[in-house]
Amino acid sequence: FNFYTDNTFSTAFTADPVTYHPGDQMYVGVHLVSTGTDVVVFADNCRATAGAGWDSTPSYTFRANGCNLDPLMTWYEPADAGQAAREENFGIVVFRFQDYSTLYIHCEVVVCDAADTSSDCATAPSTCAASGRKRRDSDVVDKQH
């Protein structure tokens, strides 16, 4: 889970926290660290909060059940098509919660067996609008922003 300098997702910021201003575009990548090709990854649920915890308030969910909820969110295909199952990249316009100066980004990340045709990854119906893909279940990855 990294923040990147632009939508090529080639250069990650190396220090935390990363500083953005409202209206800036924030680029986030979720990458599966594995040498095998037997698993796939995707970000199922993503939200921004004013505190470090997933349940912190206030909060804003911009991806739920694999569907994008924010019209200013863009998903980017990996530059290397061979990595498509191993990474998810997105951009979203930065905002802030009134009376808070820090924003935390959280994503629940799903990892599935690529060969399991009955897994949620393989069988989840595509019920999202054109802006997103539908996927399910998760581990939680948090990153301060």
Order of alpha helices (4+ residues) and beta strands (2+ residues): beta-beta-beta-beta-beta-beta-beta-beta-alpha-beta
